[in-house]
């Protein structure tokens, strides 16, 4: 409601030279199309006319809109706008003596311009300079980029988009996070959510792929401190601090679905670890097609608090790897890890010390899930604790899972090979305890017969395949050729539709053969007798949770 005695419609703000901040403008997409202070009128199929209108008291006021094509070219209008292809429109109201209000943003997509998807659509809109500036653009390769460097890691280090990995927390906040508008359209093309947010490039080595992931973050400086929408049907939550748009990371140019396969297999089970919900979407970035992205919960303190059903998202700790602190103080974890790996946990006293501080069932389930899918990226070992609680585990990032069904993952994760420097020592220490080891074996047998049963895994592969396959040819053509936006790509980024189909076949083969391979590994690495194995894999034993 307008009040004539206070800004922005009257009065003054201290001794500032402005009379206030002028009215906000909103753009909406409805049937029939109606935009507050801006009207959209269909003149012909696929052709819209956008014009300003005088509403109420607007003496001395103008409305300006900026129309931008996906290529980034733009023009400012104060009269009619006509669009017939995918475009971004940003609008704001101006009045002499006032600061302009927030900029309203909308993305207009047309079937005649290639927008015909079975999946929901998400849009991100930001100033092109935020993405492509050679020195500070979060998506830019930059002037020093070397696709032919000695290693993939060296190629990443040469790129502008990777410099945030070396930045301080303050630099990330001020340089490598950019303002953007974020919107979601449902399966029927109806816009169901829109908000101004901050965006960052997500992940680590996955940043090197041309189709990069995004972290989408709500902050009060952009408008609201949270996103109030139930993004995930299989979660009861209606408010999120952040979400992730994941394009497959290092699996982007292979199957694209390994991460969602790993976490999706835990859905509907009683596996005692945290994992991220996902939702398949198609992204349009500044009005341009950007392929399939899985929207996912963001792993952070808000995620932990939500899943632990507590409003206290401050008094907790999250760590990664052996000693890396993600949030809070993880010194207790470091002490516990060192104790557990330097004591004989077959001792009742030593085991009690560990089990009083760590949820041993959560660690058991975490190791089983990791070993099942053959994940070799073992540094992604994450744990958390609420104030006064026990350490529990978070399951994530499976670009390098589901490779060979015969991969000797159990030996790998027991530390019999030198690669697992994070969880191996702890896992080997826990196996010293006969009770925990028996619980591990029984639980593994149960889950191989249920959560990881071949028919269940195969069904999820087919479901995920159905989401992404219709877009893969278009994606591969855009992101996985020798060059992207005129810049040579490293060979690790290349991919084809035929390669995608080959990767899906590998996943299906894995689903069928992996359980028997793991039975063999359990017996050979843990020295289990034939009679014990037989007992484990009878139906009664599989139902007997230790």
C-alpha positions as CSV (number, residue, x, y, z in Angstrom):
1,X,0.0,0.0,0.0
2,X,1.3,3.5,-0.9
3,X,1.7,5.9,2.0
4,X,2.3,9.5,0.9
5,X,4.2,10.5,4.1
6,X,7.1,7.9,3.8
7,X,9.5,7.0,1.0
8,X,9.5,6.0,-1.7
9,X,6.2,7.9,-2.3
10,X,7.0,10.9,-0.1
11,X,9.1,12.2,2.8
12,X,12.9,11.9,2.9
13,X,15.6,9.5,4.0
14,X,17.9,11.2,6.5
15,X,20.1,13.7,4.6
16,X,20.6,11.5,1.5
17,X,20.1,13.1,-1.9
18,X,17.6,10.4,-2.9
19,X,14.0,10.5,-1.9
20,X,14.1,6.7,-1.4
21,X,14.2,3.5,-3.3
22,X,11.6,3.4,-6.0
23,X,9.0,0.7,-6.4
24,X,9.9,-2.9,-7.2
25,X,8.9,-4.4,-10.6
26,X,7.8,-8.0,-10.9
27,X,7.7,-10.1,-14.0
28,X,5.5,-13.2,-13.9
29,X,4.4,-15.8,-16.4
30,X,0.7,-16.8,-16.2
31,X,-2.2,-17.7,-18.4
32,X,-3.2,-15.3,-19.8
33,X,0.1,-13.6,-19.6
34,X,-0.1,-10.7,-17.2
35,X,2.9,-8.8,-15.7
36,X,2.6,-6.2,-13.1
37,X,3.3,-2.8,-14.7
38,X,4.3,-4.7,-17.8
39,X,1.9,-6.5,-20.2
40,X,2.6,-9.3,-22.6
41,X,0.2,-9.7,-25.5
42,X,0.2,-12.5,-28.0
43,X,-0.1,-11.2,-31.5
44,X,0.6,-14.4,-33.4
45,X,1.9,-17.9,-32.8
46,X,5.3,-17.6,-31.1
47,X,5.3,-13.7,-31.2
48,X,4.8,-11.5,-28.1
49,X,4.5,-7.7,-27.7
50,X,5.6,-6.3,-24.4
51,X,4.7,-2.8,-23.5
52,X,4.5,-0.5,-20.4
53,X,1.3,0.7,-19.0
54,X,0.3,3.7,-16.8
55,X,-1.2,2.5,-13.6
56,X,-2.3,4.8,-10.8
57,X,-0.1,7.7,-9.8
58,X,3.1,7.6,-12.0
59,X,3.9,11.2,-12.5
60,X,7.5,11.5,-13.5
61,X,8.0,7.7,-13.6
62,X,9.3,5.5,-16.4
63,X,9.6,1.8,-16.7
64,X,12.7,0.4,-18.6
65,X,13.1,-3.1,-19.7
66,X,16.2,-4.8,-21.1
67,X,15.9,-7.6,-23.6
68,X,18.8,-9.9,-24.0
69,X,19.4,-12.7,-26.4
70,X,21.1,-15.9,-25.4
71,X,24.3,-14.7,-27.2
72,X,24.4,-11.8,-24.7
73,X,23.6,-8.9,-26.9
74,X,21.1,-6.5,-25.3
75,X,19.2,-3.3,-25.8
76,X,17.2,-1.1,-23.4
77,X,13.6,-0.2,-24.2
78,X,11.1,2.1,-22.7
79,X,8.4,1.4,-25.2
80,X,7.3,-1.8,-26.9
81,X,9.3,-5.0,-27.0
82,X,8.7,-7.8,-29.5
83,X,10.2,-11.2,-29.1
84,X,9.7,-14.5,-31.0
85,X,12.7,-16.5,-29.8
86,X,14.2,-17.5,-26.4
87,X,15.0,-14.3,-24.6
88,X,15.7,-12.8,-21.2
89,X,13.8,-9.7,-20.1
90,X,14.9,-7.6,-17.1
91,X,12.8,-4.7,-16.0
92,X,13.1,-1.9,-13.4
93,X,11.2,1.3,-12.5
94,X,12.9,4.6,-12.4
95,X,11.9,8.0,-10.9
96,X,13.9,11.2,-10.7
97,X,15.4,11.7,-7.3
98,X,15.0,8.0,-6.3
99,X,17.2,4.9,-6.4
100,X,15.8,2.3,-8.7
101,X,14.3,-0.7,-7.1
102,X,15.2,-4.4,-7.6
103,X,15.5,-5.6,-11.2
104,X,12.8,-8.1,-12.2
105,X,13.9,-10.9,-14.5
106,X,12.0,-13.4,-16.6
107,X,13.1,-15.9,-19.2
108,X,10.8,-16.4,-22.2
109,X,11.2,-19.8,-23.9
110,X,9.5,-20.9,-27.2
111,X,8.9,-24.4,-28.5
112,X,9.7,-22.9,-31.9
113,X,13.2,-22.2,-30.6
114,X,14.0,-25.7,-29.4
115,X,12.3,-25.7,-26.1
116,X,10.4,-29.1,-26.0
117,X,11.4,-31.1,-22.9
118,X,9.8,-33.8,-20.9
119,X,11.6,-32.6,-17.8
120,X,11.0,-29.5,-15.7
121,X,13.0,-26.4,-16.8
122,X,15.2,-24.2,-14.6
123,X,16.6,-20.9,-15.6
124,X,19.6,-18.9,-14.4
125,X,20.0,-15.3,-15.5
126,X,23.1,-13.2,-14.7
127,X,25.1,-10.5,-16.3
128,X,27.3,-12.2,-19.0
129,X,30.4,-10.6,-17.5
130,X,29.8,-12.6,-14.3
131,X,30.2,-15.7,-16.4
132,X,32.7,-14.9,-19.1
133,X,35.0,-12.1,-17.9
134,X,38.5,-13.5,-18.5
135,X,39.7,-12.6,-15.0
136,X,36.7,-12.9,-12.8
137,X,34.1,-14.8,-14.8
138,X,33.1,-17.9,-12.8
139,X,32.6,-19.9,-16.1
140,X,35.6,-18.5,-18.0
141,X,38.6,-20.4,-19.2
142,X,40.6,-17.1,-19.2
143,X,43.7,-15.9,-20.9
144,X,46.1,-18.4,-19.2
145,X,44.1,-21.6,-20.0
146,X,46.2,-24.5,-21.2
147,X,44.2,-27.5,-22.5
148,X,47.4,-29.3,-23.4
149,X,49.0,-29.1,-19.9
150,X,50.9,-32.0,-18.6
151,X,47.9,-33.2,-16.5
152,X,44.2,-32.6,-16.2
153,X,45.0,-31.0,-12.8
154,X,47.4,-28.6,-14.4
155,X,44.8,-27.7,-17.0
156,X,42.3,-26.9,-14.2
157,X,44.9,-24.7,-12.4
158,X,45.4,-22.6,-15.5
159,X,41.7,-21.8,-15.9
160,X,39.9,-18.7,-14.5
161,X,36.9,-20.9,-13.4
162,X,39.2,-22.9,-11.1
163,X,40.8,-19.9,-9.2
164,X,38.0,-19.9,-6.6
165,X,39.5,-23.2,-5.3
166,X,42.6,-21.2,-4.2
167,X,40.7,-18.2,-2.9
168,X,40.0,-17.3,0.7
169,X,36.4,-17.5,2.0
170,X,36.1,-13.8,1.8
171,X,37.3,-13.8,-1.8
172,X,34.9,-16.5,-2.8
173,X,32.0,-14.4,-1.3
174,X,33.1,-11.2,-3.0
175,X,34.6,-12.3,-6.3
176,X,33.5,-15.9,-7.1
177,X,29.8,-15.6,-6.1
178,X,27.7,-13.7,-8.6
179,X,24.1,-12.3,-8.3
180,X,21.5,-14.1,-10.5
181,X,17.9,-14.8,-11.0
182,X,16.8,-18.4,-10.5
183,X,13.4,-19.9,-11.7
184,X,11.8,-23.2,-11.9
185,X,9.1,-24.3,-14.3
186,X,7.1,-27.5,-13.7
187,X,6.4,-30.3,-16.2
188,X,3.5,-28.3,-17.6
189,X,5.7,-25.2,-18.3
190,X,4.2,-23.2,-15.4
191,X,6.6,-21.1,-13.4
192,X,6.4,-22.3,-9.8
193,X,9.4,-20.5,-8.3
194,X,11.5,-17.5,-8.9
195,X,14.0,-15.6,-6.8
196,X,17.1,-13.5,-6.9
197,X,20.1,-15.6,-5.6
198,X,23.8,-15.9,-5.7
199,X,25.5,-18.5,-7.9
200,X,28.9,-20.2,-7.7
201,X,30.5,-22.9,-9.8
202,X,30.2,-26.2,-8.0
203,X,32.6,-29.1,-7.4
204,X,36.3,-29.6,-7.8
205,X,37.7,-31.6,-10.8
206,X,34.2,-31.5,-12.3
207,X,34.7,-27.8,-13.0
208,X,36.9,-28.8,-15.9
209,X,33.9,-30.1,-17.9
210,X,32.3,-27.6,-20.3
211,X,28.9,-28.3,-18.7
212,X,29.7,-27.1,-15.2
213,X,27.6,-27.4,-12.0
214,X,26.2,-24.5,-10.0
215,X,25.6,-23.8,-6.4
216,X,22.5,-21.7,-6.0
217,X,22.4,-19.8,-2.7
218,X,19.7,-17.6,-1.0
219,X,21.0,-14.6,0.8
220,X,19.2,-11.6,2.3
221,X,21.4,-9.2,0.3
222,X,19.8,-10.7,-2.9
223,X,16.3,-10.4,-1.4
224,X,15.5,-13.5,0.8
225,X,17.7,-15.6,3.1
226,X,16.1,-18.8,2.0
227,X,14.2,-20.4,-0.9
228,X,10.7,-21.3,0.2
229,X,9.6,-24.1,-2.1
230,X,9.3,-27.9,-1.8
231,X,11.9,-28.7,-4.6
232,X,12.0,-32.4,-3.8
233,X,8.9,-34.6,-3.7
234,X,10.7,-37.3,-1.6
235,X,11.6,-34.7,1.1
236,X,9.2,-33.1,3.6
237,X,11.1,-29.8,3.6
238,X,9.6,-26.6,2.1
239,X,12.6,-24.2,2.7
240,X,16.2,-24.4,1.5
241,X,19.2,-22.3,2.0
242,X,20.9,-23.6,-1.1
243,X,20.5,-26.2,-3.9
244,X,23.0,-27.6,-6.4
245,X,22.5,-27.9,-10.1
246,X,24.7,-30.9,-11.0
247,X,25.5,-31.9,-14.6
248,X,27.4,-35.1,-13.8
249,X,30.8,-33.6,-12.9
250,X,33.5,-35.9,-14.1
251,X,30.8,-38.4,-15.3
252,X,29.2,-35.7,-17.4
253,X,30.7,-37.0,-20.7
254,X,30.2,-40.7,-19.7
255,X,27.0,-42.0,-18.2
256,X,26.0,-38.7,-16.4
257,X,23.9,-40.6,-13.9
258,X,26.4,-42.4,-11.6
259,X,25.9,-40.0,-8.7
260,X,22.1,-40.2,-8.8
261,X,22.2,-44.0,-9.1
262,X,24.3,-44.3,-6.0
263,X,22.1,-42.0,-3.9
264,X,18.9,-43.1,-5.4
265,X,19.5,-46.7,-4.3
266,X,19.4,-45.6,-0.7
267,X,15.9,-44.0,-1.1
268,X,13.2,-45.9,0.8
269,X,15.7,-47.9,2.8
270,X,16.8,-47.7,6.4
271,X,20.4,-47.1,5.6
272,X,21.8,-44.9,8.3
273,X,23.7,-42.1,6.4
274,X,22.8,-38.8,4.9
275,X,22.5,-38.5,1.1
276,X,21.1,-35.9,-1.3
277,X,17.7,-35.9,-2.9
278,X,17.7,-35.1,-6.6
279,X,15.3,-33.9,-9.3
280,X,16.1,-34.0,-13.1
281,X,15.7,-30.7,-14.9
282,X,16.8,-28.9,-18.1
283,X,18.7,-25.7,-17.6
284,X,18.6,-22.5,-19.7
285,X,21.5,-20.2,-18.8
286,X,20.8,-16.6,-19.9
287,X,18.1,-18.0,-22.2
288,X,20.4,-20.5,-23.9
289,X,20.0,-24.3,-23.7
290,X,22.4,-25.7,-21.2
291,X,21.4,-29.4,-21.0
292,X,20.3,-31.8,-18.2
293,X,21.0,-30.9,-14.6
294,X,20.0,-32.8,-11.5
295,X,18.9,-30.3,-8.9
296,X,20.1,-31.6,-5.6
297,X,20.1,-30.8,-1.9
298,X,23.3,-28.8,-1.0
299,X,25.5,-30.5,1.6
300,X,26.0,-27.9,4.3
301,X,25.1,-27.2,7.9
302,X,21.5,-26.4,6.9
303,X,21.2,-29.8,5.2
304,X,22.5,-31.6,8.3
305,X,20.2,-29.7,10.6
306,X,17.2,-30.3,8.4
307,X,17.8,-34.1,8.2
308,X,18.5,-34.3,11.9
309,X,15.2,-32.5,12.6
310,X,16.7,-29.6,14.5
311,X,16.4,-25.9,14.1
312,X,19.9,-25.4,15.5
313,X,22.1,-25.2,12.4
314,X,25.0,-23.5,14.3
315,X,26.1,-25.9,17.0
316,X,27.4,-28.7,14.9
317,X,30.5,-29.8,13.1
318,X,31.2,-31.1,9.6
319,X,34.5,-32.5,8.4
320,X,36.0,-34.1,5.3
321,X,38.8,-36.5,4.5
322,X,41.1,-37.0,7.5
323,X,41.4,-33.5,9.0
324,X,39.7,-31.0,6.7
325,X,37.2,-28.8,8.5
326,X,34.0,-27.9,6.5
327,X,32.1,-26.2,9.3
328,X,32.6,-25.9,13.0
329,X,35.3,-27.6,15.1
330,X,36.3,-31.1,14.1
331,X,39.2,-31.5,16.4
332,X,37.2,-34.1,18.4
333,X,37.0,-36.1,15.2
334,X,40.7,-35.9,14.6
335,X,41.3,-37.1,18.1
336,X,38.8,-40.0,17.8
337,X,40.3,-41.1,14.5
338,X,43.8,-41.1,15.9
339,X,42.6,-43.1,18.9
340,X,40.7,-45.6,16.9
341,X,43.5,-46.3,14.5
342,X,46.2,-46.7,17.2
343,X,44.3,-49.0,19.5
344,X,43.2,-52.6,19.3
345,X,39.4,-52.3,18.9
346,X,39.0,-56.0,19.7
347,X,39.3,-54.7,23.3
348,X,35.9,-54.1,24.8
349,X,37.2,-50.9,26.5
350,X,38.7,-49.5,23.3
351,X,35.7,-50.3,21.2
352,X,33.4,-48.8,23.9
353,X,35.4,-45.5,23.7
354,X,34.9,-45.4,19.9
355,X,31.2,-46.4,19.9
356,X,30.4,-43.8,22.5
357,X,31.6,-41.1,20.2
358,X,30.9,-42.5,16.7
359,X,27.7,-44.0,15.4
360,X,29.2,-47.3,14.5
361,X,26.1,-48.4,12.6
362,X,26.2,-45.3,10.4
363,X,29.9,-46.0,9.6
364,X,29.0,-49.6,8.8
365,X,26.3,-48.6,6.4
366,X,28.5,-45.9,4.9
367,X,31.3,-48.4,4.1
368,X,28.9,-51.0,2.7
369,X,27.3,-48.4,0.3
370,X,30.8,-47.2,-0.8
371,X,32.1,-50.7,-1.3
372,X,29.0,-51.9,-3.2
373,X,29.3,-49.2,-5.9
374,X,33.1,-49.6,-6.2
375,X,33.8,-45.9,-5.5
376,X,37.5,-45.1,-5.8
377,X,37.3,-41.4,-5.0
378,X,38.0,-42.1,-1.4
379,X,38.9,-38.5,-0.4
380,X,35.1,-37.7,-0.4
381,X,34.7,-39.0,3.1
382,X,32.4,-36.7,5.0
383,X,31.2,-36.8,8.6
384,X,29.2,-34.6,11.0
385,X,28.1,-34.3,14.6
386,X,25.4,-32.4,16.4
387,X,26.3,-30.8,19.7
388,X,26.4,-33.6,22.3
389,X,25.9,-36.3,19.6
390,X,27.9,-38.9,17.8
391,X,29.8,-38.6,14.6
392,X,27.7,-39.8,11.6
393,X,28.4,-39.9,7.8
394,X,27.4,-38.3,4.6
395,X,27.4,-40.2,1.3
396,X,28.2,-38.2,-1.9
397,X,30.1,-37.9,-5.2
398,X,30.3,-41.1,-7.3
399,X,31.8,-40.0,-10.6
400,X,34.2,-42.9,-10.2
401,X,31.8,-45.6,-8.9
402,X,30.1,-48.4,-10.8
403,X,33.1,-49.1,-13.1
404,X,34.1,-52.8,-13.2
405,X,31.8,-55.3,-11.3
406,X,35.0,-57.2,-10.3
407,X,36.8,-54.2,-8.8
408,X,38.5,-55.3,-5.6
409,X,36.9,-52.5,-3.6
410,X,36.9,-54.4,-0.2
411,X,40.6,-54.8,-0.3
412,X,41.0,-51.2,-1.6
413,X,38.9,-49.8,1.3
414,X,40.7,-52.0,3.9
415,X,43.9,-50.3,3.0
416,X,45.5,-53.2,1.3
417,X,46.2,-50.8,-1.5
418,X,47.8,-47.4,-0.7
419,X,45.1,-45.2,-2.3
420,X,42.5,-44.9,0.5
421,X,44.1,-42.5,2.9
422,X,40.9,-41.4,4.6
423,X,38.6,-44.2,5.7
424,X,40.8,-47.2,5.3
425,X,42.6,-47.1,8.6
426,X,39.4,-46.6,10.5
427,X,37.6,-49.4,8.6
428,X,40.5,-51.8,9.2
429,X,40.5,-50.9,12.9
430,X,36.7,-51.5,13.2
431,X,37.1,-54.9,11.6
432,X,39.3,-55.9,14.5
433,X,36.1,-56.0,16.6
434,X,34.4,-59.4,16.1
435,X,30.9,-58.0,16.9
436,X,31.2,-55.1,14.5
437,X,32.7,-57.3,11.8
438,X,29.8,-59.8,12.1
439,X,27.3,-56.9,12.0
440,X,29.1,-55.6,8.9
441,X,28.9,-59.0,7.1
442,X,25.3,-59.6,8.0
443,X,24.2,-56.1,7.0
444,X,26.1,-56.4,3.7
445,X,24.2,-59.6,2.9
446,X,20.9,-58.1,3.8
447,X,21.5,-55.0,1.5
448,X,22.8,-57.1,-1.4
449,X,19.4,-58.9,-1.3
450,X,17.3,-55.8,-0.9
451,X,18.7,-52.3,-1.7
452,X,21.3,-53.5,-4.1
453,X,19.4,-56.4,-5.6
454,X,20.1,-56.7,-9.3
455,X,16.5,-56.1,-10.4
456,X,16.2,-53.0,-8.2
457,X,19.5,-51.5,-9.4
458,X,18.5,-52.2,-13.1
459,X,15.1,-50.5,-12.6
460,X,16.7,-47.4,-11.3
461,X,19.3,-47.3,-14.2
462,X,16.4,-47.5,-16.6
463,X,14.5,-44.7,-14.8
464,X,17.6,-42.4,-14.8
465,X,18.4,-43.3,-18.4
466,X,14.8,-42.2,-19.4
467,X,15.4,-38.8,-17.9
468,X,18.7,-38.0,-19.7
469,X,18.7,-39.9,-22.9
470,X,16.4,-37.6,-24.9
471,X,18.9,-34.7,-24.3
472,X,22.2,-36.5,-24.7
473,X,22.8,-36.0,-28.4
474,X,22.1,-32.3,-28.1
475,X,24.3,-32.1,-25.0
476,X,27.2,-33.9,-26.6
477,X,27.1,-31.7,-29.6
478,X,27.2,-28.6,-27.4
479,X,29.6,-29.5,-24.7
480,X,31.8,-32.5,-25.7
481,X,33.3,-31.6,-29.0
482,X,37.0,-30.7,-29.6
483,X,36.2,-27.0,-28.8
484,X,33.7,-25.2,-26.6
485,X,32.9,-21.6,-27.4
486,X,35.9,-21.5,-29.6
487,X,38.4,-22.8,-27.0
488,X,40.1,-26.2,-27.4
489,X,39.0,-28.8,-24.8
490,X,41.2,-31.3,-23.0
491,X,40.7,-34.9,-24.3
492,X,39.1,-35.8,-20.9
493,X,36.1,-33.7,-21.8
494,X,35.2,-35.3,-25.1
495,X,32.2,-37.6,-25.5
496,X,29.7,-39.0,-27.9
497,X,26.1,-40.4,-27.8
498,X,27.5,-43.8,-28.6
499,X,29.9,-43.5,-25.7
500,X,26.9,-42.7,-23.4
501,X,25.1,-45.8,-24.5
502,X,28.3,-47.9,-23.8
503,X,28.4,-46.4,-20.3
504,X,24.8,-47.3,-19.6
505,X,25.5,-50.9,-20.8
506,X,28.4,-51.0,-18.3
507,X,26.1,-49.9,-15.5
508,X,23.6,-52.6,-16.4
509,X,26.3,-55.2,-16.4
510,X,27.5,-54.0,-13.0
511,X,24.0,-54.3,-11.6
512,X,23.8,-58.0,-12.6
513,X,27.3,-59.2,-11.6
514,X,28.3,-57.1,-8.6
515,X,26.6,-59.0,-5.8
516,X,28.3,-62.3,-6.6
517,X,31.6,-60.6,-6.9
518,X,31.2,-59.0,-3.5
519,X,30.3,-62.3,-1.9
520,X,33.6,-63.6,-3.2
521,X,35.5,-60.6,-1.9
522,X,33.9,-60.8,1.5
523,X,34.9,-64.4,1.9
524,X,38.5,-64.0,0.6
525,X,39.4,-60.8,2.3
526,X,37.7,-61.5,5.7
527,X,38.5,-65.2,5.8
528,X,34.9,-66.3,6.0
529,X,34.1,-70.0,5.9
530,X,31.7,-71.6,3.4
531,X,29.2,-72.3,6.1
532,X,29.2,-68.7,7.3
533,X,28.7,-67.4,3.8
534,X,25.9,-69.9,3.3
535,X,24.3,-68.7,6.5
536,X,24.6,-65.1,5.5
537,X,22.9,-65.5,2.1
538,X,19.9,-67.5,3.1
539,X,16.7,-65.4,3.1
540,X,16.3,-65.7,6.9
541,X,19.8,-64.5,7.6
542,X,19.4,-61.6,5.2
543,X,16.4,-60.5,7.2
544,X,18.3,-60.7,10.5
545,X,19.8,-57.3,11.1
546,X,22.7,-57.3,13.5
